[in-house]
Protein backbone atom coordinates (compact mmCIF):
# COMPACT_ATOMS: atom_id res chain seq x y z
CA UNK A 1 0.00 0.00 0.00
CA UNK A 2 1.24 3.49 -0.85
CA UNK A 3 2.12 5.68 2.10
CA UNK A 4 2.03 9.39 1.31
CA UNK A 5 4.27 11.92 3.00
CA UNK A 6 4.13 15.70 2.54
CA UNK A 7 6.95 18.20 3.19
CA UNK A 8 6.05 21.88 3.62
CA UNK A 9 8.76 24.49 3.18
CA UNK A 10 9.41 27.84 4.80
CA UNK A 11 8.67 31.18 3.22
CA UNK A 12 7.42 33.58 5.92
CA UNK A 13 4.03 34.99 4.82
CA UNK A 14 4.13 32.84 1.68
CA UNK A 15 3.62 29.87 3.98
CA UNK A 16 -0.08 30.70 3.94
CA UNK A 17 -0.09 28.97 0.54
CA UNK A 18 0.22 25.66 2.40
CA UNK A 19 -3.28 26.13 3.82
CA UNK A 20 -4.77 26.11 0.32
CA UNK A 21 -2.71 23.09 -0.71
CA UNK A 22 -3.63 20.96 2.29
CA UNK A 23 -7.30 21.93 1.97
CA UNK A 24 -7.24 20.81 -1.67
CA UNK A 25 -5.81 17.45 -0.58
CA UNK A 26 -8.58 17.10 1.98
CA UNK A 27 -11.22 17.97 -0.61
CA UNK A 28 -9.76 15.38 -3.00
CA UNK A 29 -9.75 12.68 -0.34
CA UNK A 30 -5.98 12.22 -0.48
CA UNK A 31 -4.82 10.47 2.69
CA UNK A 32 -1.59 11.95 4.05
CA UNK A 33 0.19 9.39 6.24
CA UNK A 34 2.97 11.64 7.60
CA UNK A 35 4.03 15.25 7.34
CA UNK A 36 7.15 17.37 7.91
CA UNK A 37 7.53 21.12 8.01
CA UNK A 38 10.16 23.82 8.26
CA UNK A 39 9.54 27.38 9.46
CA UNK A 40 6.17 28.58 8.10
CA UNK A 41 5.62 25.07 6.79
CA UNK A 42 5.97 23.76 10.34
CA UNK A 43 2.95 25.81 11.42
CA UNK A 44 0.62 24.28 8.83
CA UNK A 45 2.19 20.81 9.14
CA UNK A 46 1.56 20.76 12.90
CA UNK A 47 -2.01 21.95 12.49
CA UNK A 48 -2.73 19.33 9.83
CA UNK A 49 -1.14 16.55 11.89
CA UNK A 50 -3.43 17.41 14.81
CA UNK A 51 -6.56 17.65 12.69
CA UNK A 52 -7.07 21.40 12.99
CA UNK A 53 -9.53 22.52 10.26
CA UNK A 54 -7.73 24.47 7.56
CA UNK A 55 -10.45 27.14 7.77
CA UNK A 56 -9.36 27.79 11.36
CA UNK A 57 -5.70 27.97 10.31
CA UNK A 58 -6.61 30.40 7.53
CA UNK A 59 -8.43 32.65 9.99
CA UNK A 60 -5.38 32.69 12.27
CA UNK A 61 -3.12 33.47 9.30
CA UNK A 62 -5.13 36.52 8.28
CA UNK A 63 -4.59 37.99 11.75
CA UNK A 64 -0.77 37.81 11.57
CA UNK A 65 1.64 40.52 10.48
CA UNK A 66 5.26 41.46 11.23
CA UNK A 67 4.21 44.01 13.84
CA UNK A 68 2.30 41.40 15.84
CA UNK A 69 5.03 38.79 15.42
CA UNK A 70 7.89 41.00 16.51
CA UNK A 71 7.42 41.33 20.26
CA UNK A 72 10.21 43.16 22.07
CA UNK A 73 12.99 40.77 23.05
CA UNK A 74 14.87 40.89 26.33
CA UNK A 75 17.70 38.87 24.82
CA UNK A 76 20.96 40.08 23.30
CA UNK A 77 20.66 37.35 20.62
CA UNK A 78 17.73 38.80 18.70
CA UNK A 79 15.93 42.05 18.00
CA UNK A 80 12.54 40.60 18.84
CA UNK A 81 10.76 37.52 20.15
CA UNK A 82 8.45 35.29 18.13
CA UNK A 83 6.53 34.17 21.23
CA UNK A 84 3.34 35.13 19.37
CA UNK A 85 3.89 32.07 17.14
CA UNK A 86 3.93 29.84 20.20
CA UNK A 87 0.78 31.48 21.54
CA UNK A 88 -0.93 30.97 18.19
CA UNK A 89 -0.06 27.27 18.18
CA UNK A 90 -1.38 26.90 21.74
CA UNK A 91 -4.64 28.55 20.68
CA UNK A 92 -4.96 26.23 17.66
CA UNK A 93 -3.76 22.92 19.12
CA UNK A 94 -3.60 23.27 22.89
CA UNK A 95 -1.05 24.15 25.54
CA UNK A 96 -0.10 20.56 26.33
CA UNK A 97 0.07 19.28 22.73
CA UNK A 98 3.14 17.15 22.10
CA UNK A 99 4.55 16.16 18.71
CA UNK A 100 4.45 12.44 19.48
CA UNK A 101 0.71 12.66 20.18
CA UNK A 102 -0.22 13.92 16.67
CA UNK A 103 -2.81 12.00 14.66
CA UNK A 104 -0.15 11.20 12.05
CA UNK A 105 3.68 11.18 12.33
CA UNK A 106 5.00 14.75 12.44
CA UNK A 107 8.53 16.12 12.07
CA UNK A 108 9.60 19.73 12.58
CA UNK A 109 13.03 20.93 11.43
CA UNK A 110 15.15 23.52 13.25
CA UNK A 111 18.84 24.51 13.30
CA UNK A 112 21.22 24.50 16.26
CA UNK A 113 22.85 27.89 15.77
CA UNK A 114 25.72 26.90 18.08
CA UNK A 115 26.82 23.94 15.94
CA UNK A 116 25.11 24.31 12.54
CA UNK A 117 23.45 20.93 13.10
CA UNK A 118 20.05 20.05 11.67
CA UNK A 119 17.66 19.22 14.49
CA UNK A 120 14.60 17.14 13.64
CA UNK A 121 12.01 17.41 16.39
CA UNK A 122 9.80 14.31 16.67
CA UNK A 123 8.77 14.71 20.31
CA UNK A 124 8.16 17.43 22.85
CA UNK A 125 6.07 20.59 22.92
CA UNK A 126 4.52 21.50 19.57
CA UNK A 127 4.48 25.20 20.44
CA UNK A 128 8.20 25.23 21.32
CA UNK A 129 9.14 23.22 18.23
CA UNK A 130 7.28 25.56 15.89
CA UNK A 131 8.71 28.62 17.62
CA UNK A 132 12.21 27.21 17.11
CA UNK A 133 11.62 26.33 13.46
CA UNK A 134 10.24 29.82 12.67
CA UNK A 135 12.96 31.73 14.52
CA UNK A 136 14.57 33.89 11.83
CA UNK A 137 18.17 34.42 13.01
CA UNK A 138 19.06 38.00 13.76
CA UNK A 139 15.43 39.05 13.90
CA UNK A 140 14.08 36.67 16.54
CA UNK A 141 15.95 35.50 19.64
CA UNK A 142 16.86 31.78 19.42
CA UNK A 143 14.91 29.29 21.49
CA UNK A 144 16.83 27.38 24.15
CA UNK A 145 15.63 23.78 24.13
CA UNK A 146 17.30 20.81 25.83
CA UNK A 147 20.68 22.48 25.87
CA UNK A 148 20.48 23.55 22.21
CA UNK A 149 20.04 27.07 20.85
CA UNK A 150 17.55 26.67 18.01
CA UNK A 151 16.67 28.90 15.07
CA UNK A 152 14.91 28.64 11.72
CA UNK A 153 15.23 25.22 10.08
CA UNK A 154 15.48 26.87 6.68
CA UNK A 155 19.20 27.39 7.26
CA UNK A 156 19.83 23.65 6.85
CA UNK A 157 16.73 22.11 5.25
CA UNK A 158 14.00 24.42 4.08
CA UNK A 159 12.16 21.62 2.25
CA UNK A 160 12.28 18.58 4.58
CA UNK A 161 11.74 15.79 2.04
CA UNK A 162 14.52 13.75 3.65
CA UNK A 163 12.48 13.20 6.82
CA UNK A 164 9.53 11.49 5.12
CA UNK A 165 10.93 8.02 4.22
CA UNK A 166 11.93 7.48 7.84
CA UNK A 167 8.30 8.07 8.83
CA UNK A 168 7.11 5.38 6.42
CA UNK A 169 6.39 7.36 3.24
CA UNK A 170 7.10 5.78 -0.15
CA UNK A 171 5.36 8.55 -2.11
CA UNK A 172 6.73 11.97 -1.16
CA UNK A 173 5.15 15.31 -2.06
CA UNK A 174 7.20 18.46 -1.58
CA UNK A 175 5.85 22.01 -1.58
CA UNK A 176 8.63 24.48 -2.43
CA UNK A 177 7.66 28.12 -2.02
CA UNK A 178 11.06 29.43 -3.06
CA UNK A 179 11.26 28.27 -6.70
CA UNK A 180 9.60 31.36 -8.19
CA UNK A 181 10.33 33.71 -5.32
CA UNK A 182 10.49 37.41 -6.19
CA UNK A 183 12.39 40.07 -4.30
CA UNK A 184 11.98 43.78 -3.85
CA UNK A 185 14.44 46.44 -2.76
CA UNK A 186 14.36 46.42 1.05
CA UNK A 187 13.49 49.62 2.86
CA UNK A 188 14.10 48.43 6.43
CA UNK A 189 16.19 45.97 8.44
CA UNK A 190 13.49 43.27 8.42
CA UNK A 191 13.39 43.40 4.63
CA UNK A 192 17.16 42.96 4.44
CA UNK A 193 17.03 39.94 6.77
CA UNK A 194 14.17 38.32 4.86
CA UNK A 195 15.80 38.81 1.46
CA UNK A 196 19.07 37.43 2.81
CA UNK A 197 17.37 34.31 4.17
CA UNK A 198 15.37 33.71 1.00
CA UNK A 199 18.34 34.12 -1.33
CA UNK A 200 20.39 31.76 0.81
CA UNK A 201 17.81 28.97 0.93
CA UNK A 202 16.36 29.20 -2.58
CA UNK A 203 18.94 26.97 -4.24
CA UNK A 204 19.07 24.36 -1.49
CA UNK A 205 15.26 24.10 -1.60
CA UNK A 206 15.38 23.31 -5.32
CA UNK A 207 18.09 20.71 -4.68
CA UNK A 208 16.11 19.01 -1.88
CA UNK A 209 12.96 19.08 -4.01
CA UNK A 210 14.65 16.92 -6.64
CA UNK A 211 14.30 13.96 -4.26
CA UNK A 212 10.49 14.25 -4.07
CA UNK A 213 8.12 11.95 -5.98
CA UNK A 214 6.03 15.03 -6.78
CA UNK A 215 7.13 18.63 -6.37
CA UNK A 216 4.62 21.48 -6.13
CA UNK A 217 6.10 24.91 -6.82
CA UNK A 218 3.40 27.61 -6.79
CA UNK A 219 4.00 30.66 -8.94
CA UNK A 220 4.37 33.40 -6.34
CA UNK A 221 6.32 35.97 -8.36
CA UNK A 222 3.94 38.79 -7.51
CA UNK A 223 4.12 38.18 -3.75
CA UNK A 224 6.86 38.89 -1.23
CA UNK A 225 7.69 37.15 2.04
CA UNK A 226 5.89 39.93 3.91
CA UNK A 227 2.56 39.66 2.03
CA UNK A 228 0.51 39.03 5.18
CA UNK A 229 -2.30 41.20 3.79
CA UNK A 230 -2.68 38.83 0.80
CA UNK A 231 -3.72 35.76 2.81
CA UNK A 232 -6.87 35.03 0.81
CA UNK A 233 -5.01 35.28 -2.50
CA UNK A 234 -2.19 33.05 -1.25
CA UNK A 235 -4.63 30.38 -0.09
CA UNK A 236 -6.28 30.45 -3.51
CA UNK A 237 -2.86 30.13 -5.20
CA UNK A 238 -2.18 27.08 -3.06
CA UNK A 239 -5.43 25.46 -4.10
CA UNK A 240 -4.67 26.01 -7.78
CA UNK A 241 -1.15 24.61 -7.47
CA UNK A 242 -2.39 21.50 -5.66
CA UNK A 243 -5.10 20.80 -8.25
CA UNK A 244 -2.53 21.12 -11.03
CA UNK A 245 -0.39 18.43 -9.35
CA UNK A 246 -3.26 16.06 -8.52
CA UNK A 247 -3.19 14.03 -11.78
CA UNK A 248 0.44 13.06 -11.12
CA UNK A 249 -0.33 12.36 -7.46
CA UNK A 250 -3.27 10.13 -8.43
CA UNK A 251 -1.03 8.06 -10.71
CA UNK A 252 1.49 7.46 -7.94
CA UNK A 253 -0.98 6.79 -5.14
CA UNK A 254 -3.64 4.88 -7.07
CA UNK A 255 -6.26 7.25 -5.68
CA UNK A 256 -8.23 7.28 -8.96
CA UNK A 257 -8.28 3.47 -9.11
CA UNK A 258 -9.60 3.27 -5.56
CA UNK A 259 -12.44 5.62 -6.41
CA UNK A 260 -13.35 3.74 -9.56
CA UNK A 261 -13.36 0.33 -7.82
CA UNK A 262 -15.81 1.57 -5.21
CA UNK A 263 -18.26 2.60 -7.92
CA UNK A 264 -18.09 -0.70 -9.84
CA UNK A 265 -18.34 -3.23 -6.98
CA UNK A 266 -21.69 -5.03 -7.01
CA UNK A 267 -23.45 -5.76 -3.71
CA UNK A 268 -23.58 -9.43 -2.66
CA UNK A 269 -27.37 -9.63 -2.99
CA UNK A 270 -27.12 -8.49 -6.62
CA UNK A 271 -24.56 -11.18 -7.54
CA UNK A 272 -26.58 -13.95 -5.85
CA UNK A 273 -29.82 -12.87 -7.54
CA UNK A 274 -28.18 -12.87 -10.96
CA UNK A 275 -26.77 -16.39 -10.42
CA UNK A 276 -30.22 -17.65 -9.32
CA UNK A 277 -31.81 -16.12 -12.42
CA UNK A 278 -29.14 -17.59 -14.76
CA UNK A 279 -29.62 -21.14 -13.41
CA UNK A 280 -33.35 -21.09 -14.15
CA UNK A 281 -33.29 -19.54 -17.59
C-alpha positions as CSV (number, residue, x, y, z in Angstrom):
1,X,0.0,0.0,0.0
2,X,1.2,3.5,-0.9
3,X,2.1,5.7,2.1
4,X,2.0,9.4,1.3
5,X,4.3,11.9,3.0
6,X,4.1,15.7,2.5
7,X,6.9,18.2,3.2
8,X,6.0,21.9,3.6
9,X,8.8,24.5,3.2
10,X,9.4,27.8,4.8
11,X,8.7,31.2,3.2
12,X,7.4,33.6,5.9
13,X,4.0,35.0,4.8
14,X,4.1,32.8,1.7
15,X,3.6,29.9,4.0
16,X,-0.1,30.7,3.9
17,X,-0.1,29.0,0.5
18,X,0.2,25.7,2.4
19,X,-3.3,26.1,3.8
20,X,-4.8,26.1,0.3
21,X,-2.7,23.1,-0.7
22,X,-3.6,21.0,2.3
23,X,-7.3,21.9,2.0
24,X,-7.2,20.8,-1.7
25,X,-5.8,17.5,-0.6
26,X,-8.6,17.1,2.0
27,X,-11.2,18.0,-0.6
28,X,-9.8,15.4,-3.0
29,X,-9.7,12.7,-0.3
30,X,-6.0,12.2,-0.5
31,X,-4.8,10.5,2.7
32,X,-1.6,11.9,4.1
33,X,0.2,9.4,6.2
34,X,3.0,11.6,7.6
35,X,4.0,15.3,7.3
36,X,7.1,17.4,7.9
37,X,7.5,21.1,8.0
38,X,10.2,23.8,8.3
39,X,9.5,27.4,9.5
40,X,6.2,28.6,8.1
41,X,5.6,25.1,6.8
42,X,6.0,23.8,10.3
43,X,3.0,25.8,11.4
44,X,0.6,24.3,8.8
45,X,2.2,20.8,9.1
46,X,1.6,20.8,12.9
47,X,-2.0,21.9,12.5
48,X,-2.7,19.3,9.8
49,X,-1.1,16.5,11.9
50,X,-3.4,17.4,14.8
51,X,-6.6,17.6,12.7
52,X,-7.1,21.4,13.0
53,X,-9.5,22.5,10.3
54,X,-7.7,24.5,7.6
55,X,-10.5,27.1,7.8
56,X,-9.4,27.8,11.4
57,X,-5.7,28.0,10.3
58,X,-6.6,30.4,7.5
59,X,-8.4,32.6,10.0
60,X,-5.4,32.7,12.3
61,X,-3.1,33.5,9.3
62,X,-5.1,36.5,8.3
63,X,-4.6,38.0,11.8
64,X,-0.8,37.8,11.6
65,X,1.6,40.5,10.5
66,X,5.3,41.5,11.2
67,X,4.2,44.0,13.8
68,X,2.3,41.4,15.8
69,X,5.0,38.8,15.4
70,X,7.9,41.0,16.5
71,X,7.4,41.3,20.3
72,X,10.2,43.2,22.1
73,X,13.0,40.8,23.0
74,X,14.9,40.9,26.3
75,X,17.7,38.9,24.8
76,X,21.0,40.1,23.3
77,X,20.7,37.3,20.6
78,X,17.7,38.8,18.7
79,X,15.9,42.1,18.0
80,X,12.5,40.6,18.8
81,X,10.8,37.5,20.2
82,X,8.4,35.3,18.1
83,X,6.5,34.2,21.2
84,X,3.3,35.1,19.4
85,X,3.9,32.1,17.1
86,X,3.9,29.8,20.2
87,X,0.8,31.5,21.5
88,X,-0.9,31.0,18.2
89,X,-0.1,27.3,18.2
90,X,-1.4,26.9,21.7
91,X,-4.6,28.6,20.7
92,X,-5.0,26.2,17.7
93,X,-3.8,22.9,19.1
94,X,-3.6,23.3,22.9
95,X,-1.0,24.2,25.5
96,X,-0.1,20.6,26.3
97,X,0.1,19.3,22.7
98,X,3.1,17.1,22.1
99,X,4.5,16.2,18.7
100,X,4.5,12.4,19.5
101,X,0.7,12.7,20.2
102,X,-0.2,13.9,16.7
103,X,-2.8,12.0,14.7
104,X,-0.2,11.2,12.0
105,X,3.7,11.2,12.3
106,X,5.0,14.7,12.4
107,X,8.5,16.1,12.1
108,X,9.6,19.7,12.6
109,X,13.0,20.9,11.4
110,X,15.2,23.5,13.3
111,X,18.8,24.5,13.3
112,X,21.2,24.5,16.3
113,X,22.8,27.9,15.8
114,X,25.7,26.9,18.1
115,X,26.8,23.9,15.9
116,X,25.1,24.3,12.5
117,X,23.4,20.9,13.1
118,X,20.0,20.1,11.7
119,X,17.7,19.2,14.5
120,X,14.6,17.1,13.6
121,X,12.0,17.4,16.4
122,X,9.8,14.3,16.7
123,X,8.8,14.7,20.3
124,X,8.2,17.4,22.9
125,X,6.1,20.6,22.9
126,X,4.5,21.5,19.6
127,X,4.5,25.2,20.4
128,X,8.2,25.2,21.3
129,X,9.1,23.2,18.2
130,X,7.3,25.6,15.9
131,X,8.7,28.6,17.6
132,X,12.2,27.2,17.1
133,X,11.6,26.3,13.5
134,X,10.2,29.8,12.7
135,X,13.0,31.7,14.5
136,X,14.6,33.9,11.8
137,X,18.2,34.4,13.0
138,X,19.1,38.0,13.8
139,X,15.4,39.1,13.9
140,X,14.1,36.7,16.5
141,X,16.0,35.5,19.6
142,X,16.9,31.8,19.4
143,X,14.9,29.3,21.5
144,X,16.8,27.4,24.1
145,X,15.6,23.8,24.1
146,X,17.3,20.8,25.8
147,X,20.7,22.5,25.9
148,X,20.5,23.6,22.2
149,X,20.0,27.1,20.9
150,X,17.5,26.7,18.0
151,X,16.7,28.9,15.1
152,X,14.9,28.6,11.7
153,X,15.2,25.2,10.1
154,X,15.5,26.9,6.7
155,X,19.2,27.4,7.3
156,X,19.8,23.7,6.9
157,X,16.7,22.1,5.2
158,X,14.0,24.4,4.1
159,X,12.2,21.6,2.3
160,X,12.3,18.6,4.6
161,X,11.7,15.8,2.0
162,X,14.5,13.8,3.7
163,X,12.5,13.2,6.8
164,X,9.5,11.5,5.1
165,X,10.9,8.0,4.2
166,X,11.9,7.5,7.8
167,X,8.3,8.1,8.8
168,X,7.1,5.4,6.4
169,X,6.4,7.4,3.2
170,X,7.1,5.8,-0.2
171,X,5.4,8.6,-2.1
172,X,6.7,12.0,-1.2
173,X,5.2,15.3,-2.1
174,X,7.2,18.5,-1.6
175,X,5.9,22.0,-1.6
176,X,8.6,24.5,-2.4
177,X,7.7,28.1,-2.0
178,X,11.1,29.4,-3.1
179,X,11.3,28.3,-6.7
180,X,9.6,31.4,-8.2
181,X,10.3,33.7,-5.3
182,X,10.5,37.4,-6.2
183,X,12.4,40.1,-4.3
184,X,12.0,43.8,-3.8
185,X,14.4,46.4,-2.8
186,X,14.4,46.4,1.1
187,X,13.5,49.6,2.9
188,X,14.1,48.4,6.4
189,X,16.2,46.0,8.4
190,X,13.5,43.3,8.4
191,X,13.4,43.4,4.6
192,X,17.2,43.0,4.4
193,X,17.0,39.9,6.8
194,X,14.2,38.3,4.9
195,X,15.8,38.8,1.5
196,X,19.1,37.4,2.8
197,X,17.4,34.3,4.2
198,X,15.4,33.7,1.0
199,X,18.3,34.1,-1.3
200,X,20.4,31.8,0.8
201,X,17.8,29.0,0.9
202,X,16.4,29.2,-2.6
203,X,18.9,27.0,-4.2
204,X,19.1,24.4,-1.5
205,X,15.3,24.1,-1.6
206,X,15.4,23.3,-5.3
207,X,18.1,20.7,-4.7
208,X,16.1,19.0,-1.9
209,X,13.0,19.1,-4.0
210,X,14.6,16.9,-6.6
211,X,14.3,14.0,-4.3
212,X,10.5,14.2,-4.1
213,X,8.1,11.9,-6.0
214,X,6.0,15.0,-6.8
215,X,7.1,18.6,-6.4
216,X,4.6,21.5,-6.1
217,X,6.1,24.9,-6.8
218,X,3.4,27.6,-6.8
219,X,4.0,30.7,-8.9
220,X,4.4,33.4,-6.3
221,X,6.3,36.0,-8.4
222,X,3.9,38.8,-7.5
223,X,4.1,38.2,-3.8
224,X,6.9,38.9,-1.2
225,X,7.7,37.2,2.0
226,X,5.9,39.9,3.9
227,X,2.6,39.7,2.0
228,X,0.5,39.0,5.2
229,X,-2.3,41.2,3.8
230,X,-2.7,38.8,0.8
231,X,-3.7,35.8,2.8
232,X,-6.9,35.0,0.8
233,X,-5.0,35.3,-2.5
234,X,-2.2,33.1,-1.3
235,X,-4.6,30.4,-0.1
236,X,-6.3,30.4,-3.5
237,X,-2.9,30.1,-5.2
238,X,-2.2,27.1,-3.1
239,X,-5.4,25.5,-4.1
240,X,-4.7,26.0,-7.8
241,X,-1.1,24.6,-7.5
242,X,-2.4,21.5,-5.7
243,X,-5.1,20.8,-8.2
244,X,-2.5,21.1,-11.0
245,X,-0.4,18.4,-9.4
246,X,-3.3,16.1,-8.5
247,X,-3.2,14.0,-11.8
248,X,0.4,13.1,-11.1
249,X,-0.3,12.4,-7.5
250,X,-3.3,10.1,-8.4
251,X,-1.0,8.1,-10.7
252,X,1.5,7.5,-7.9
253,X,-1.0,6.8,-5.1
254,X,-3.6,4.9,-7.1
255,X,-6.3,7.3,-5.7
256,X,-8.2,7.3,-9.0
257,X,-8.3,3.5,-9.1
258,X,-9.6,3.3,-5.6
259,X,-12.4,5.6,-6.4
260,X,-13.3,3.7,-9.6
261,X,-13.4,0.3,-7.8
262,X,-15.8,1.6,-5.2
263,X,-18.3,2.6,-7.9
264,X,-18.1,-0.7,-9.8
265,X,-18.3,-3.2,-7.0
266,X,-21.7,-5.0,-7.0
267,X,-23.5,-5.8,-3.7
268,X,-23.6,-9.4,-2.7
269,X,-27.4,-9.6,-3.0
270,X,-27.1,-8.5,-6.6
271,X,-24.6,-11.2,-7.5
272,X,-26.6,-14.0,-5.8
273,X,-29.8,-12.9,-7.5
274,X,-28.2,-12.9,-11.0
275,X,-26.8,-16.4,-10.4
276,X,-30.2,-17.7,-9.3
277,X,-31.8,-16.1,-12.4
278,X,-29.1,-17.6,-14.8
279,X,-29.6,-21.1,-13.4
280,X,-33.4,-21.1,-14.1
281,X,-33.3,-19.5,-17.6
